[in-house]
Amino acid sequence: MCYNQFRYTIRYRKGVRNIARLADVRQAHGMTQEELAKASGVHRVTIARIETGEVSPMAETLKRLADALGVLVDDLMKAG
């Protein structure tokens, strides 16, 4: 599988693309997008785009966000 096919597969697989829990977990921790950006080193605009489903985060980005929130990556991906 070439790199572009891999990116397409990751981007459009429902389980990876839907990181809707990020906003819920962030808000439950009382953090703004700006605070999460500073804590994780991920740009605030990127966080907003992930929360709206506009982009799919790479594994490293998910790990940085999860670490900053003190949760597991799986917690950001669980439904409901």
C-alpha positions as CSV (number, residue, x, y, z in Angstrom):
1,M,0.0,0.0,0.0
2,C,1.5,3.3,-1.0
3,Y,1.5,6.3,1.4
4,N,-1.4,8.1,-0.3
5,Q,-3.6,5.0,-0.1
6,F,-2.7,4.6,3.5
7,R,-3.6,8.2,4.3
8,Y,-6.9,7.8,2.5
9,T,-7.7,4.6,4.4
10,I,-6.9,6.2,7.8
11,R,-8.8,9.4,6.9
12,Y,-12.0,7.8,5.9
13,R,-12.3,4.8,8.3
14,K,-15.2,5.7,10.6
15,G,-13.4,4.6,13.8
16,V,-10.4,6.7,13.2
17,R,-12.1,9.7,11.6
18,N,-14.7,10.2,14.3
19,I,-12.8,11.7,17.3
20,A,-15.9,13.6,18.4
21,R,-15.1,12.7,22.0
22,L,-12.2,15.0,22.1
23,A,-14.4,18.1,22.7
24,D,-16.3,16.2,25.4
25,V,-13.2,15.1,27.2
26,R,-11.5,18.5,26.9
27,Q,-14.6,20.3,28.3
28,A,-14.9,17.7,31.1
29,H,-11.4,18.6,32.1
30,G,-12.3,22.3,32.1
31,M,-9.9,23.2,29.3
32,T,-10.3,25.5,26.4
33,Q,-8.9,24.6,23.0
34,E,-6.2,27.2,23.6
35,E,-5.2,25.6,26.9
36,L,-5.2,22.1,25.4
37,A,-3.0,23.5,22.5
38,K,-0.5,24.9,25.0
39,A,-0.4,21.7,27.1
40,S,-0.2,19.3,24.1
41,G,1.9,21.3,21.6
42,V,-0.9,20.8,19.0
43,H,-2.0,24.0,17.3
44,R,-5.4,25.3,18.4
45,V,-6.8,25.4,14.8
46,T,-5.8,21.7,14.4
47,I,-7.7,20.8,17.6
48,A,-10.8,22.7,16.3
49,R,-10.5,20.9,13.0
50,I,-10.2,17.5,14.7
51,E,-13.2,18.3,17.0
52,T,-15.4,19.2,14.0
53,G,-14.3,16.1,12.0
54,E,-12.7,18.3,9.3
55,V,-9.4,16.4,9.6
56,S,-8.2,13.1,11.0
57,P,-5.4,13.3,13.5
58,M,-2.3,11.3,13.1
59,A,-1.4,8.8,15.8
60,E,1.2,11.0,17.3
61,T,-1.2,13.9,17.5
62,L,-3.8,11.8,19.3
63,K,-1.1,10.6,21.7
64,R,-0.1,14.2,22.5
65,L,-3.7,15.3,23.0
66,A,-4.5,12.2,25.2
67,D,-1.4,12.8,27.3
68,A,-2.2,16.5,27.8
69,L,-5.7,15.5,29.0
70,G,-4.5,12.6,31.2
71,V,-6.5,10.0,29.3
72,L,-5.8,7.1,27.0
73,V,-6.1,7.5,23.2
74,D,-8.9,4.9,23.3
75,D,-10.9,7.3,25.6
76,L,-10.9,9.9,22.8
77,M,-12.2,7.4,20.3
78,K,-15.0,5.6,22.2
79,A,-18.5,6.3,21.2
80,G,-20.9,8.0,23.5
